[in-house]
Amino acid sequence: MVFMAHIPVITSNIGGMAELVQDGVNGLLFQVGDSKDLAKRIQMVIDATGLIERLRKNIKPVIPIENPALEIREIYRSLVSGENNV
């Protein structure tokens, strides 16, 4: 959801968000359970002029879930109706 709003994030280096965030490219990762590392990343955002904008530029557009869902619905509709135009 945050990437849909083009908002860079600071997240731990494990879990779902860690799979989406490239450290220093479109957000920042910190070592899970390491509050000092998290504080370091937050301070980095405060100190580094332009960092947020640089990270924001690297966030790729997010395809809304509705788009693939509509495409799949059309595929099923054409298969059921016998129109094999897929």
Secondary structure, DSSP 8 states (H G I E B T S, - for coil): -TGGGT--EEEESSSHHHHH--BTTTEEEE-TT-HHHHHHHHHHHHHSTTHHHHHHHT------THHHHHHHHHHHHHHHHT----
